[in-house]
Amino acid sequence: MDDVCEYFWNNSLGLAEEILNLDFWKKIKSYSMKAERFQRFTLQDLLYLDGVTAILKEMSEKVTQPEDLKVFIQERHSSYKTFRDSCLQNLLMKDLNSIEHTPAIQKYLDTYREVMKESDPVYFVVALLPCPRVWSWIAQNLQLPDHGAHYIRKSDNEGGQSEKRFRPILNKYLKSAEKVQKANDIFRRQMQNERDFFCSS
């Protein structure tokens, strides 16, 4: 198999299309998104970001071999932490302790923690991929003029640079049919978590 990332994506493309057709994105495209609803989404998105940053910190301390996987996870932790800290600073927030997780976000983070227990850390890398992949695809397929209030979310995710970092690692370590199938199942679960998050937003 030339590219396991594309294999995972093609197997979950129907879920991506479901996400794009949800009421959340329809409201964004029609400029009818209520401020309170988008605020709720933003806070839950921040909880996701904060939770994954903490989980990545644990993984960066846990994974010592192989070297390229260790470095990849350390770099992802640094990237997530920088982004989280920037978001909090922009919103003039010190922490997120008083905000409750919705069931959808809690389930999403619980899936990460479940995958984190796997002996092979490559499956955790797989679990990280759906988020940047689906955001990049939405940015490419969401028709928004550049003067719209939500255009910055679209422009920030165009190009798919983040997801491209995954390909060399996953193509290197997912060689057997058994590993590819297990990884595909994890990818699809995380895509379902993405869908459930937007459904609840």
C-alpha positions as CSV (number, residue, x, y, z in Angstrom):
1,M,0.0,0.0,0.0
2,D,1.5,3.3,-1.1
3,D,-0.2,5.6,1.4
4,V,-2.0,4.4,4.4
5,C,-3.2,7.9,5.3
6,E,-5.2,8.2,2.0
7,Y,-6.5,4.6,2.6
8,F,-7.9,5.7,6.0
9,W,-9.3,8.9,4.6
10,N,-11.0,7.2,1.7
11,N,-12.6,4.7,4.0
12,S,-14.0,7.5,6.2
13,L,-14.9,10.0,3.4
14,G,-18.6,9.4,4.0
15,L,-18.2,10.7,7.6
16,A,-16.4,13.8,6.4
17,E,-19.2,14.5,4.0
18,E,-21.7,14.0,6.9
19,I,-19.7,16.6,9.0
20,L,-19.7,19.2,6.2
21,N,-23.5,18.8,5.8
22,L,-24.3,19.2,9.5
23,D,-26.4,22.1,10.7
24,F,-23.3,23.7,12.3
25,W,-21.6,24.3,9.0
26,K,-24.9,25.3,7.2
27,K,-25.3,28.0,9.8
28,I,-21.7,29.1,9.2
29,K,-22.2,29.3,5.5
30,S,-25.5,31.1,5.7
31,Y,-24.2,33.7,8.2
32,S,-27.0,32.6,10.6
33,M,-24.8,31.1,13.4
34,K,-25.9,32.6,16.7
35,A,-23.0,34.1,18.8
36,E,-23.9,32.0,21.8
37,R,-23.7,28.7,19.8
38,F,-20.4,29.6,18.3
39,Q,-19.1,30.6,21.7
40,R,-20.1,27.2,23.1
41,F,-18.3,25.5,20.2
42,T,-15.2,27.6,20.8
43,L,-15.1,26.7,24.5
44,Q,-15.5,23.0,23.8
45,D,-12.8,23.2,21.1
46,L,-10.5,24.7,23.7
47,L,-11.3,21.9,26.1
48,Y,-10.4,19.4,23.3
49,L,-7.2,21.3,22.6
50,D,-6.3,21.5,26.3
51,G,-7.1,17.8,26.9
52,V,-5.1,16.6,23.9
53,T,-2.1,18.8,24.9
54,A,-2.1,17.1,28.4
55,I,-2.4,13.6,26.8
56,L,0.5,14.4,24.4
57,K,2.6,15.5,27.4
58,E,2.0,12.1,29.0
59,M,2.9,10.3,25.7
60,S,6.0,12.4,25.2
61,E,7.3,11.2,28.6
62,K,6.2,7.6,28.0
63,V,7.5,7.0,24.5
64,T,11.3,6.6,24.4
65,Q,11.6,4.3,21.3
66,P,11.7,4.3,18.4
67,E,13.5,7.6,18.1
68,D,11.4,9.1,15.2
69,L,8.1,8.3,16.9
70,K,9.4,9.8,20.1
71,V,10.5,13.0,18.3
72,F,7.2,13.1,16.4
73,I,5.1,13.0,19.6
74,Q,7.3,15.5,21.3
75,E,6.9,17.9,18.4
76,R,3.2,17.4,18.3
77,H,3.1,18.2,22.1
78,S,5.1,21.4,21.6
79,S,2.8,22.5,18.7
80,Y,-0.4,21.8,20.6
81,K,0.9,23.5,23.7
82,T,1.9,26.6,21.7
83,F,-1.4,26.8,20.0
84,R,-3.4,26.2,23.2
85,D,-1.4,28.9,25.1
86,S,-1.9,31.3,22.2
87,C,-5.7,30.7,22.1
88,L,-6.0,31.3,25.9
89,Q,-4.0,34.4,25.6
90,N,-6.1,35.8,22.7
91,L,-9.2,35.1,24.7
92,L,-7.7,36.6,27.9
93,M,-8.2,33.3,29.8
94,K,-5.9,31.8,32.3
95,D,-7.3,28.4,32.4
96,L,-10.4,26.2,31.5
97,N,-11.1,24.7,34.9
98,S,-14.6,26.1,35.3
99,I,-15.9,24.8,31.9
100,E,-17.7,21.5,31.7
101,H,-17.0,19.0,29.0
102,T,-19.9,18.0,26.8
103,P,-20.4,14.2,26.5
104,A,-19.0,14.4,22.9
105,I,-15.8,16.0,23.9
106,Q,-15.4,13.7,26.9
107,K,-15.8,10.7,24.7
108,Y,-13.3,12.1,22.2
109,L,-10.7,12.6,24.9
110,D,-11.5,9.2,26.4
111,T,-10.7,7.5,23.1
112,Y,-7.3,9.1,23.1
113,R,-6.6,7.8,26.6
114,E,-7.8,4.3,25.5
115,V,-5.5,4.3,22.5
116,M,-2.6,5.7,24.7
117,K,-2.6,2.3,26.5
118,E,-1.6,0.5,23.4
119,S,1.9,-1.0,23.5
120,D,2.7,0.4,20.0
121,P,2.7,4.2,20.0
122,V,2.0,4.3,16.3
123,Y,-1.7,3.8,17.0
124,F,-1.7,7.0,19.0
125,V,-0.2,8.9,16.0
126,V,-3.1,7.4,14.0
127,A,-5.6,8.7,16.6
128,L,-4.2,12.3,16.2
129,L,-4.6,12.3,12.4
130,P,-8.4,12.7,11.9
131,C,-8.6,16.2,13.5
132,P,-6.1,18.0,11.2
133,R,-7.2,15.9,8.2
134,V,-10.9,16.7,8.5
135,W,-10.3,20.4,9.3
136,S,-8.1,20.7,6.2
137,W,-10.8,19.0,4.1
138,I,-13.5,21.2,5.4
139,A,-11.4,24.3,4.8
140,Q,-10.9,23.2,1.1
141,N,-14.6,22.5,0.6
142,L,-16.3,25.2,2.7
143,Q,-17.3,28.2,0.5
144,L,-16.7,31.3,2.5
145,P,-15.8,34.8,1.3
146,D,-12.7,36.2,2.8
147,H,-14.6,39.1,4.5
148,G,-16.8,36.7,6.5
149,A,-16.4,36.5,10.3
150,H,-15.5,32.8,10.3
151,Y,-13.0,33.0,7.3
152,I,-10.0,33.0,9.7
153,R,-11.0,29.4,10.8
154,K,-11.1,28.4,7.2
155,S,-7.8,30.1,6.2
156,D,-6.0,28.7,9.2
157,N,-6.7,25.2,8.1
158,E,-6.1,25.4,4.3
159,G,-3.1,23.7,2.8
160,G,-3.0,20.6,5.0
161,Q,0.6,21.1,6.2
162,S,0.0,19.6,9.6
163,E,-1.4,16.3,8.2
164,K,1.6,15.9,5.8
165,R,3.9,15.3,8.8
166,F,2.0,12.0,9.5
167,R,2.6,10.3,6.2
168,P,6.3,9.2,6.6
169,I,5.7,7.9,10.1
170,L,2.5,6.0,9.4
171,N,3.7,4.6,6.1
172,K,6.9,3.4,7.8
173,Y,5.3,1.6,10.7
174,L,2.0,0.3,9.3
175,K,3.2,-2.4,7.0
176,S,1.1,-5.5,7.8
177,A,-2.5,-5.9,6.9
178,E,-3.4,-6.5,10.6
179,K,-1.8,-3.3,11.7
180,V,-3.4,-1.3,8.8
181,Q,-6.9,-2.7,9.7
182,K,-6.4,-1.9,13.4
183,A,-5.2,1.6,12.6
184,N,-8.1,2.1,10.2
185,D,-10.6,1.2,12.9
186,I,-9.0,3.8,15.3
187,F,-9.0,6.5,12.5
188,R,-12.7,5.8,11.9
189,R,-13.5,6.0,15.6
190,Q,-11.9,9.4,15.8
191,M,-13.7,10.6,12.7
192,Q,-16.9,9.5,14.4
193,N,-15.8,11.6,17.4
194,E,-15.3,14.6,15.1
195,R,-18.8,14.1,13.7
196,D,-20.3,13.8,17.2
197,F,-18.5,16.9,18.3
198,F,-19.9,19.0,15.4
199,C,-23.3,17.4,15.9
200,S,-23.3,18.6,19.5
201,S,-22.0,22.1,18.7
